[in-house]
Amino acid sequence: MTETTLPRSTTGPRTGDGDPPPSPAADKAVLASRVRSRGILYQAEHTLRGMRAYAVVILTSSIAQPIMYILAMGLGLGVLVGDRADLTAYGAESYLMYIGPAILASTMAMSAGIEFTFPVMEKFKWRRIYYGAQASPLTPTQIASGHILAVCARFGVHGLVFTGVLVAVGATTSPWAWLQVFTAALGSLALGLPIMAYIASLRDEKGHAALIQRFIIMPLFLFSGTFYPLTNLPGALQLIGWFSPIWHANELGRVLAFGQPMSAGMATVHLGYLLVLAGAAWFWVRRIYIRRLGLAEWRGRTPGEKSRLKREARLEAKDLAAGPPAPGTPPVKVRSGLAGNYYSGNIRAVFSRGMSAIRNNRGVIFLSGFLEPVLFLTSFGLGISPMISGIEAADGGQMSYAAFIAPALLAVSAMNGAVFDSTWNVFFKLKITKLYQSMMATSLGPLDVAVGEILLALFRGGIYALGFLTVLVAADLVSPLSALVMLVAALFIAFGFAAVGMAVTSFMSRFQQMDWMMMVMMPMFLFSATLFPIDVYPSGVQWVIQALPLWHAVELMRDIAAFSFSTLTLVHIGYYLVMIAVGMTVATLRMRRLFLR
């Protein structure tokens, strides 16, 4: 009788019918070959699985962003622009149709500014996820390519949803409109890949992402002809658009969305510029990843490291010159009384520690906060003003568009600075460095920590507001007396947002949840009568807008700028007093619950 021999499994030997199934890792050579051929997909899958932690945010922003921009800029600002802006020469039937493709490219580029900064630093420095992938058969090139592919998948979802909304509201006329998803993604890669390479080369993150947002992404967003033709700007500022990947993506998107007239040669220039920039940046990314994840690890560089070492040497020499410290242990101060568990009376220690951190950081990070409102004022004041005849003032006269938006931008600056300091900075100290845990192990109480951090945010916000108000006074947009009162009001507004921001941050467990803050701040910025009067909306919508905290801040600033006060001014002030009281109470209770159990 002939014995039939069954073929062996390629994944490992089986000794009998009752043996358990072989381990997936039994044949490592087979697995290694699969990784070599599909490594990019594996790394992309891992990155996408990590995005599941904030998938709701991604989907919500992809759906909400186009709707918000269409309602605010296309319809709200479009009503203000009216028929004065003749865009038929560009092939657009309405202002909404003109800005739609540009908003898609711009919002996608801003997403690239997020996905190619903090997640890259997290995987190199904070959680070192890339080094786990390095221990597998994955190559550094596959690791980098997988991250880029996953981000492109996010771009695809965002672009398809955004384009679908534009098609649904009739803001496109060309059957090629769906192809603008690819041109917008290409523009985002042309902007995001150089940022990815730079962040990957850093050994530590010391505000570099904030600098990129304020000095690169924001200027390119504002001066790339997104909300108006680039020719509305002076020639010197048009240069920013010519070098900006966002402008080239904007122009290609308009050609595909509604057939903007453009020669084949110019279209080739736009497309070629984006391809060359993205391709060159890709080779730069690949080189950095190979250097950091190759056989001999390069840990990266830290800008300003030499100056930091010199500064520390000077401090050490100063300490040595002061002589040895006094012997003995300082007496222990025990908190007592009704508020003993909350307050030690040493807010100054928290504030001084924050000031020391600012001094040890790069000064350009600290002084860059006032740049954002100045850029907004320059962009909209020069770009939108030719399309608007004027704004009706409270006394029945006319004011320039720049004078109308200037007080509102100061309120927005106070909100942005306070929220950034009380969310991202607080979360970093709360969850990453565990700084607050160390503070609470001393005599400091939760109220000391909360008030100290909020005062630090107010100090930074005051510097930002002072710089912006100096620009407004120099441009004769506000009087010096109004500017002085507006400075105090800016600190008051920042106090309210900082208190609420710190309270909300205490409930967050992952930095991806910070995107929810942007989901709240974006509609407030767009709908709080910042860039156009509130009366462009129906009365029912106006009631909703008047419940937003930023609207109260904007109206308070405009009352001060015009020195025109009423009972409603007291309502604005009372609104922020409630915000401060609620935010401080919740933040203090949360600090106590987290660290003093």
VOGU-3710 file (C-alpha; in Angstrom, 3 decimals, decimal comma):
1> mtettlprst> 0,000/0,000/0,000  1,447/3,300/-1,062  1,669/6,025/1,597  0,468/9,450/0,548  2,693/12,288/1,725  0,959/15,574/2,448  2,842/18,768/1,628  4,328/20,628/4,561  3,170/24,097/5,462  5,511/26,802/4,356
11> tgprtgdgdp> 5,003/28,632/7,624  6,407/25,961/9,888  6,484/22,209/10,603  3,567/20,237/12,034  4,374/17,157/14,101  0,875/15,673/14,191  -2,810/16,202/13,508  -3,387/17,355/17,071  -0,686/20,025/17,023  -1,721/23,691/17,273
21> ppspaadkav> -1,525/25,780/14,091  1,942/27,094/13,333  2,974/30,505/14,557  2,738/33,305/11,975  6,379/34,094/12,782  7,590/30,520/12,228  9,073/31,303/8,846  10,812/34,629/9,378  12,292/34,631/5,904  8,819/34,656/4,333
31> lasrvrsrgi> 7,663/37,453/6,629  10,777/39,479/5,898  10,224/39,162/2,158  6,627/40,323/2,578  7,775/43,340/4,555  10,356/44,211/1,930  7,675/44,220/-0,766  4,798/45,733/1,250  6,615/47,705/3,921  5,191/51,049/2,851
41> lyqaehtlrg> 1,650/49,704/3,165  2,386/48,207/6,594  3,768/51,504/7,906  0,852/53,413/6,385  -1,572/50,985/8,022  0,093/51,537/11,397  -0,126/55,309/10,981  -3,775/55,151/9,925  -4,593/52,921/12,883  -3,014/55,565/15,093
51> mrayavvilt> -5,254/58,157/13,458  -8,278/56,219/14,673  -7,738/57,930/18,024  -8,949/61,141/16,387  -10,850/59,757/13,389  -13,987/61,549/14,543  -12,082/64,838/14,489  -10,779/64,168/10,976  -14,202/63,296/9,596  -15,907/66,140/11,422
61> ssiaqpimyi> -13,367/68,694/10,223  -13,576/67,349/6,664  -17,338/67,885/6,678  -17,568/70,985/8,873  -14,680/72,989/7,384  -16,136/73,374/3,885  -19,561/74,205/5,268  -18,146/76,800/7,675  -15,963/78,450/5,038  -18,798/78,475/2,510
71> lamglglgvl> -21,222/80,067/4,975  -18,706/82,520/6,431  -16,468/83,545/3,554  -18,450/82,598/0,477  -21,825/83,849/1,699  -20,975/86,200/4,585  -18,021/88,018/3,037  -19,589/87,456/-0,380  -22,600/89,562/0,655  -20,250/92,328/1,792
81> vgdradltay> -18,289/92,161/-1,455  -21,502/92,111/-3,503  -21,361/92,980/-7,164  -18,379/95,289/-6,745  -15,986/92,387/-7,308  -16,338/91,420/-10,967  -14,822/87,948/-11,156  -16,157/87,016/-14,587  -12,724/87,679/-16,067  -11,504/84,749/-13,976
91> gaesylmyig> -14,364/82,502/-15,116  -16,202/82,550/-11,766  -19,927/83,259/-11,590  -19,821/84,244/-7,896  -17,416/85,041/-5,101  -18,136/81,638/-3,541  -17,196/79,869/-6,763  -13,943/81,838/-6,946  -12,707/81,055/-3,438  -13,979/77,439/-3,219
101> pailastmam> -10,994/75,647/-4,856  -8,544/77,920/-3,034  -10,101/77,155/0,348  -9,781/73,436/-0,416  -6,074/73,775/-1,236  -5,413/76,079/1,734  -7,175/73,976/4,374  -5,441/70,855/3,090  -2,081/72,640/3,297  -2,789/73,663/6,895
111> sagieftfpv> -3,567/70,009/7,690  -0,167/69,144/6,226  1,393/71,651/8,601  -0,039/69,625/11,488  0,518/66,066/10,237  4,160/66,670/9,276  5,219/68,362/12,534  3,990/66,988/15,872  3,361/63,364/14,710  6,865/63,187/13,218
121> mekfkwrriy> 8,484/64,565/16,374  6,364/62,215/18,480  7,608/59,140/16,612  11,238/60,232/16,730  11,456/61,780/20,199  8,494/61,416/22,534  7,320/57,851/21,911  10,094/56,665/19,566  7,672/54,627/17,470  9,953/54,863/14,455
131> ygaqaspltp> 12,641/52,926/16,309  10,233/50,040/16,826  9,670/49,949/13,079  13,430/50,213/12,593  13,875/46,948/14,531  11,745/45,165/11,915  12,755/44,516/8,286  11,271/47,910/7,365  13,754/50,295/5,785  13,950/54,002/6,695
141> tqiasghila> 12,624/54,857/3,237  9,582/52,648/3,782  8,959/54,199/7,200  8,983/57,710/5,753  6,931/56,716/2,711  4,351/54,958/4,865  3,804/58,073/6,952  3,420/60,186/3,814  0,989/57,681/2,267  -1,186/57,720/5,392
151> vcarfgvhgl> -1,288/61,518/5,368  -2,244/61,430/1,685  -5,150/59,158/2,604  -6,321/61,837/5,029  -5,948/64,416/2,264  -8,098/62,245/0,019  -10,946/62,025/2,521  -10,798/65,750/3,192  -10,647/66,647/-0,493  -13,470/64,365/-1,615
161> vftgvlvavg> -15,828/65,598/1,096  -14,925/69,241/0,451  -15,368/68,909/-3,310  -18,663/67,101/-2,797  -19,970/70,052/-0,790  -18,810/72,513/-3,461  -20,574/70,490/-6,142  -23,733/70,238/-4,022  -24,012/74,028/-3,585  -23,303/74,711/-7,243
171> attspwawlq> -19,859/76,245/-6,705  -18,333/74,276/-9,610  -19,201/74,173/-13,298  -16,560/71,865/-14,764  -16,778/68,044/-14,909  -13,062/68,027/-14,036  -13,729/69,548/-10,607  -12,963/66,292/-8,782  -9,375/66,387/-10,059  -8,694/69,407/-7,855
181> vftaalgsla> -8,360/66,913/-4,984  -5,073/65,756/-6,554  -3,729/69,246/-7,259  -4,575/70,334/-3,705  -2,851/67,234/-2,310  0,195/67,893/-4,498  0,385/71,460/-3,232  0,101/70,223/0,354  2,965/67,774/-0,191  5,086/70,494/-1,787
191> lglpimayia> 4,593/72,515/1,397  4,509/69,693/3,952  7,459/67,535/2,883  10,117/70,239/3,454  8,563/70,791/6,883  8,668/67,037/7,533  12,359/66,895/6,623  13,194/69,831/8,891  11,260/68,452/11,877  12,833/65,018/11,370
201> slrdekghaa> 16,289/66,603/11,574  15,630/68,111/15,014  16,762/66,461/18,210  14,193/68,322/20,306  11,119/70,488/19,724  11,386/73,909/21,323  8,630/75,857/19,669  9,750/75,103/16,129  6,276/73,920/15,110  4,797/77,220/16,307
211> liqrfiimpl> 7,424/79,134/14,335  6,569/77,143/11,219  2,877/77,906/11,670  3,422/81,649/12,213  6,293/82,385/9,832  5,652/79,940/6,975  2,166/78,445/6,798  0,179/81,492/7,909  1,898/84,008/5,558  1,599/81,594/2,638
221> flfsgtfypl> -2,085/81,041/3,433  -2,840/84,764/3,613  -0,787/85,954/0,624  -1,538/83,190/-1,899  -4,627/84,727/-3,476  -7,049/82,553/-1,543  -9,765/85,156/-0,901  -8,939/87,618/-3,671  -6,891/87,793/-6,883  -3,185/87,961/-6,173
231> tnlpgalqli> -2,954/91,091/-8,337  -4,858/93,037/-5,640  -1,663/93,042/-3,566  1,341/95,314/-4,133  4,087/93,851/-6,278  6,403/93,102/-3,346  3,753/91,005/-1,585  2,866/89,203/-4,805  6,318/87,620/-4,638  5,137/85,582/-1,637
241> gwfspiwhan> 2,363/84,107/-3,756  4,655/83,285/-6,650  6,877/81,186/-4,391  3,973/79,711/-2,406  2,869/76,148/-3,276  -0,611/77,140/-2,084  -0,990/79,766/-4,833  0,030/77,311/-7,551  -2,437/74,738/-6,180  -5,127/77,450/-5,964
251> elgrvlafgq> -4,722/78,369/-9,616  -4,768/74,766/-10,831  -7,849/74,076/-8,708  -9,700/77,035/-10,231  -8,910/75,812/-13,733  -10,348/72,396/-12,893  -13,340/73,652/-10,873  -14,808/76,336/-13,120  -12,475/76,721/-16,098  -10,477/79,798/-15,134
261> pmsagmatvh> -8,734/81,018/-18,305  -5,096/79,910/-18,329  -2,601/79,103/-21,040  -1,152/75,615/-21,334  2,304/77,000/-20,636  1,224/78,636/-17,383  -0,582/75,476/-16,279  2,625/73,540/-16,970  4,584/76,014/-14,845  2,163/75,603/-11,918
271> lgyllvlaga> 2,194/71,807/-12,122  5,940/71,558/-12,738  6,751/73,837/-9,798  4,742/71,657/-7,411  6,214/68,410/-8,784  9,808/69,649/-8,568  9,350/71,040/-5,066  7,619/67,898/-3,769  10,164/65,619/-5,464  13,189/67,483/-4,110
281> awfwvrriyi> 11,647/67,566/-0,637  10,985/63,820/-0,809  14,697/63,116/-1,404  15,515/65,390/1,533  13,066/63,484/3,754  14,536/60,162/2,624  18,079/61,332/3,391  17,148/62,512/6,901  15,278/59,291/7,731  18,183/57,149/6,521
291> rrlglaewrg> 20,602/59,167/8,655  18,414/58,849/11,758  17,180/55,271/11,301  20,161/53,716/9,527  22,818/51,412/10,969  24,609/54,282/12,716  21,971/56,463/14,345  22,267/60,231/13,969  20,307/61,794/16,813  19,538/65,001/14,983
301> rtpgeksrlk> 20,406/68,584/15,745  19,030/71,184/18,113  19,069/74,776/16,814  20,394/77,157/19,443  22,231/74,410/21,357  25,545/76,296/21,437  23,924/79,438/22,814  22,108/77,349/25,423  25,372/75,783/26,603  27,024/79,209/26,820
311> rearleakdl> 24,086/80,543/28,826  24,239/77,608/31,229  27,986/78,124/31,639  27,413/81,771/32,583  24,769/80,780/35,143  27,059/78,131/36,591  29,896/80,643/36,898  27,518/83,058/38,618  26,489/80,377/41,116  30,119/79,524/41,852
321> aagppapgtp> 30,943/83,183/42,398  28,072/83,467/44,882  29,738/80,885/47,107  28,395/77,680/48,637  24,723/77,534/49,621  23,738/78,105/53,214  23,871/74,889/55,255  20,773/73,283/56,652  17,339/72,450/55,338  14,782/75,237/54,918
331> pvkvrsglag> 11,791/74,908/57,216  8,793/73,074/55,831  5,703/75,218/55,395  2,485/73,314/55,987  -0,635/74,769/54,404  -3,515/75,237/56,787  -6,883/76,914/56,877  -10,044/76,601/54,830  -8,226/76,786/51,473  -5,110/74,956/52,638
341> nyysgnirav> -5,545/72,164/50,099  -5,783/74,635/47,225  -3,541/77,640/47,803  -0,104/78,185/49,325  0,339/81,844/48,432  3,277/81,113/46,122  1,918/81,900/42,670  5,142/83,778/42,034  7,126/80,513/41,964  5,035/79,121/39,098
351> fsrgmsairn> 5,180/82,398/37,186  8,948/82,769/37,729  9,547/79,226/36,535  7,606/79,981/33,343  9,539/83,196/32,772  12,815/81,304/33,164  11,658/78,819/30,533  10,815/81,701/28,187  14,229/83,307/28,699  15,949/79,995/28,020
361> nrgviflsgf> 13,923/79,560/24,836  14,553/81,331/21,575  13,378/84,920/21,712  11,829/84,827/18,245  9,251/82,307/19,506  8,192/84,666/22,271  8,012/87,731/20,035  6,249/86,078/17,090  2,764/86,074/18,602  1,791/89,557/17,412
371> lepvlfltsf> 2,725/88,657/13,817  -0,494/86,751/13,058  -2,948/89,674/13,433  -0,561/91,958/11,548  -0,519/89,489/8,661  -4,316/89,215/8,669  -4,668/92,997/8,718  -2,196/93,417/5,854  -3,691/90,654/3,733  -7,371/91,520/4,119
381> glgispmisg> -6,797/95,249/4,370  -4,935/95,348/1,048  -6,545/92,404/-0,726  -10,225/92,758/0,183  -10,454/96,564/0,428  -10,433/97,083/-3,379  -13,476/94,783/-3,547  -15,471/96,650/-0,832  -16,725/100,235/-0,998  -16,719/100,710/2,786
391> ieaadggqms> -18,324/99,720/6,093  -21,086/101,670/7,793  -19,866/103,026/11,145  -21,893/103,272/14,358  -22,404/107,028/13,874  -23,857/106,476/10,413  -20,700/107,383/8,514  -18,276/105,211/6,578  -15,087/103,553/7,773  -12,401/101,688/5,895
401> yaafiapall> -12,402/97,918/5,891  -9,021/97,895/7,673  -10,419/100,062/10,494  -13,392/97,707/10,772  -11,391/94,491/11,158  -8,479/95,879/13,232  -10,210/95,774/16,684  -11,655/92,359/15,870  -8,232/90,978/14,974  -6,896/92,185/18,328
411> avsamngavf> -9,655/90,190/20,050  -8,824/87,155/17,908  -5,143/87,528/18,799  -6,009/87,604/22,511  -8,113/84,461/22,096  -5,531/82,554/20,060  -2,623/83,388/22,347  -4,522/82,545/25,520  -5,951/79,306/24,147  -2,595/78,149/22,775
421> dstwnvffkl> -0,799/78,788/26,062  -3,553/77,254/28,184  -4,066/74,161/26,009  -0,954/72,984/24,148  1,537/74,251/26,722  -0,560/73,066/29,656  -1,153/69,656/28,076  2,576/69,231/27,444  3,353/69,951/31,105  0,413/67,878/32,297
431> kitklyqsmm> 0,822/64,710/30,233  4,238/64,677/28,548  6,793/66,142/30,973  4,639/65,577/34,109  5,784/68,989/35,357  2,594/69,681/37,300  2,967/66,403/39,138  6,383/67,544/40,353  5,002/70,956/41,332  2,167/69,450/43,341
441> atslgpldva> 4,683/67,331/45,261  5,974/70,579/46,793  4,097/73,068/48,941  2,351/74,478/45,872  -1,400/74,040/45,657  -3,626/73,578/42,601  -4,738/77,211/42,708  -1,093/78,352/42,665  -0,440/76,280/39,546  -3,636/77,342/37,765
451> vgeillalfr> -3,238/81,065/38,471  0,498/81,024/37,742  0,032/79,414/34,343  -2,836/81,725/33,436  -0,828/84,806/34,463  2,014/83,558/32,283  -0,400/83,289/29,351  -1,613/86,830/30,079  1,944/88,148/30,115  2,652/86,685/26,703
461> ggiyalgflt> -0,713/87,895/25,422  0,036/91,388/26,696  3,282/91,500/24,731  1,479/90,328/21,588  -1,314/92,894/22,039  1,158/95,712/22,700  3,018/94,960/19,477  -0,172/94,824/17,410  -1,584/98,006/18,958  1,664/99,794/18,139
471> vlvaadlvsp> 1,073/98,890/14,491  -2,556/100,096/14,660  -1,583/103,447/16,185  1,188/103,913/13,614  -1,326/103,180/10,827  -3,783/105,694/12,370  -6,459/103,008/12,729  -7,001/103,689/16,466  -6,144/106,605/18,742  -3,444/106,262/21,428
481> lsalvmlvaa> -6,043/106,574/24,211  -8,202/103,862/22,661  -5,128/101,668/22,250  -4,319/101,969/25,964  -7,824/100,881/26,991  -7,823/98,136/24,344  -4,614/96,732/25,843  -6,343/96,301/29,209  -9,379/94,789/27,477  -7,147/92,345/25,574
491> lfiafgfaav> -5,696/91,062/28,856  -9,206/90,752/30,280  -10,380/88,757/27,250  -7,283/86,570/27,338  -7,923/85,861/31,032  -11,370/84,481/30,212  -10,161/82,248/27,381  -7,100/81,068/29,337  -9,190/80,054/32,351  -11,654/78,076/30,240
501> gmavtsfmsr> -8,866/76,621/28,085  -6,938/75,285/31,069  -10,114/73,800/32,553  -10,936/71,991/29,305  -7,355/70,760/28,843  -7,413/69,075/32,250  -9,980/66,603/30,867  -7,886/65,615/27,816  -5,742/62,488/27,670  -4,235/62,572/24,121
511> fqqmdwmmmv> -2,739/65,455/22,187  -4,929/64,549/19,183  -7,879/65,794/21,221  -6,406/69,279/20,873  -7,920/69,274/17,382  -11,316/69,695/19,044  -10,136/73,086/20,240  -9,546/74,084/16,625  -13,007/72,791/15,763  -14,395/75,260/18,297
521> mmpmflfsat> -12,098/78,205/17,552  -12,466/78,091/13,781  -16,238/78,759/13,664  -15,861/81,433/16,339  -13,290/83,216/14,197  -15,359/82,900/11,031  -18,798/83,758/12,427  -18,158/86,284/15,220  -18,494/89,357/12,976  -14,724/89,449/12,679
531> lfpidvypsg> -14,382/90,027/8,944  -17,878/91,315/8,123  -20,862/92,805/9,994  -23,238/90,427/11,730  -26,265/91,835/9,898  -25,366/89,880/6,745  -27,015/86,890/8,445  -30,718/86,315/9,247  -31,912/87,295/12,721  -32,110/83,673/13,921
541> vqwviqalpl> -28,464/83,063/13,043  -27,493/86,350/14,689  -28,871/85,118/18,019  -26,595/82,064/17,832  -23,558/84,178/16,951  -24,244/86,558/19,829  -23,888/83,637/22,244  -20,259/83,056/21,187  -17,561/84,439/23,513  -15,478/85,843/20,674
551> whavelmrdi> -18,404/87,961/19,445  -18,553/89,676/22,842  -14,789/90,260/22,662  -14,994/91,692/19,139  -17,860/94,038/20,005  -16,134/95,164/23,218  -13,004/96,049/21,235  -15,016/97,960/18,641  -16,834/99,899/21,379  -13,490/100,921/22,857
561> aafsfstltl> -11,953/101,783/19,473  -14,867/104,111/18,685  -15,292/105,227/22,321  -18,991/104,463/21,924  -20,308/102,681/25,033  -23,773/101,404/25,914  -25,531/98,954/28,214  -24,422/96,162/25,890  -20,813/96,984/26,792  -21,560/95,942/30,379
571> vhigyylvmi> -23,053/92,702/29,045  -19,786/91,960/27,231  -17,795/92,563/30,430  -20,166/90,438/32,515  -19,901/87,582/30,022  -16,141/87,384/30,566  -16,423/87,708/34,334  -18,557/84,558/34,282  -16,029/82,814/32,007  -13,187/83,655/34,398
581> avgmtvatlr> -15,080/82,480/37,481  -16,222/79,191/35,941  -12,886/78,446/34,268  -10,797/79,124/37,378  -13,087/77,029/39,571  -13,081/74,025/37,250  -9,320/74,216/36,583  -8,518/74,349/40,311  -10,829/71,462/41,173  -9,418/69,359/38,335
591> mrrlflr> -5,823/69,980/39,434  -6,721/68,920/42,950  -8,493/65,810/41,696  -5,593/64,803/39,445  -2,737/65,284/41,915  -4,060/65,538/45,492  -6,050/62,367/45,995
//
